[in-house]
Amino acid sequence: MSARILIIDDEESIRFSLRGVLEDEGHEVIEAGSGEQGLEMVENQGPDLVFLDIWLPGMDGLHVLEKVREGQVDVPVIMISGHGNVETAVSAIKKGAFDFIEKPLSLEKVVITVNKALEFGKLLRENLELRAQVNTDRAESLTGNAPSIVRLREQVARVAPTDAWVLITGENGTGKEIVARQVHAGSRRAKRPMIAVNCAAIPEELIESELFGHEKGSFTGADKAQAGKFELANHGTLFLDEIGDMSLKTQAKILRILQEQSFERIGGRKTITVDVRVIAATNKDLPTEIKAGNFREDLYYRLKVFPLEVPPLRKRAEDIPLLIEEFLDLLVRAHNFKPLTFTPEALEILQRYPWPGNVRELKNFVERMLIMYAGQMVGPRELPPEITGGIDEDHVLGSDLACQPDLDLKTARMVFETRFLEAKLRECSGSVSKLADAVGMERSSLYRKLKAYNIQVQE
């Protein structure tokens, strides 16, 4: 396991000796002759391991160790000293050192200790990654009995144990990242981290640095070296979320790296080779994006080894009670809410609502209901108007028109068409192109009708 190792020692002969041993083992070595310089390099160079002499001019090694730990840097530190004793060693360990080696250094012990420290650092990073994800992971299951979800679970179970790359498609809020984590959890890489990158959330000028990493000073603002997501995902899984929002320039670089599994950090010369399984996700229709010149066809087919489609919530309405129950249990335990219940009438309305924000919207709705009605029973009257109003428009579009005798046929038709188009537009997530296909109209004619009925569109 190649690593970047920092040696902090004022004796040049010790640095020279350690450098030789460590470079022979394939590691990259950087040096500092004082504690102050060493602290700066810990912050800016991002070493994987530090050798730290206890007796240094100026700031001594134990003080440096305290500063490193105050900065919450989790890099393993091996203390070295030619004047060591048991008391000094115990003090160093209590302050957070990984181990203590006396001078003159035993080269064999150095190699053994380095390997143990690097393994410890790797386990520590993985543990922190898992702890950071624990609250999210508890809710990450493909809940539901709808045929589309049952089929999706079967497909995940088939592809997860392989190393095949996966392309996940689906609308916003359907749970594409949950599917990605299920694939990773069922793989041989499950004990390694899954590193997620939201390609839509990272500015274009920073995405290469985010993915490939950079060296200190490689561009304005690069005040320290940083490993990229590809490097962090080595032997694990890289999840590229919203891949359809990536620029063509970055797509070209991604394609090359995906094919070669090697790259250089920005501003660096060292070639880094990785073993990464890639899972990509998008809410866009990539074949349409390819025709429009917005997405590379070769990258599409490189990613689409095993496609998975996550269905929208409106197409599996029978799962809504199960999802509500799951979210209630999660939120009650997480926030100490008093549980609530929904009446059968309320559940029926919720199953008929189209949920344009999908599962994410449903979870937010459940949390909102818990805040307002914890410990109570929620019926139709307690449901928010956007849900009960949506039902009136979506599912009984014309039922109230017949009860209004003052309406003539022309006006009734206009009211019906307005409600119908508004409901369909919500189902199409505001996309006029999708709406035109859904209602069978030419786009230009549809635009005129929407304008005539004063229906607001985002396009």
Summary of the structure (lengths in Angstrom):
residues: 459
radius of gyration: 29.1
end to end distance: 51.3
largest distance: 101.7
contacts: 1408
relative contact order: 0.07
helix: 53%
strand: 14%
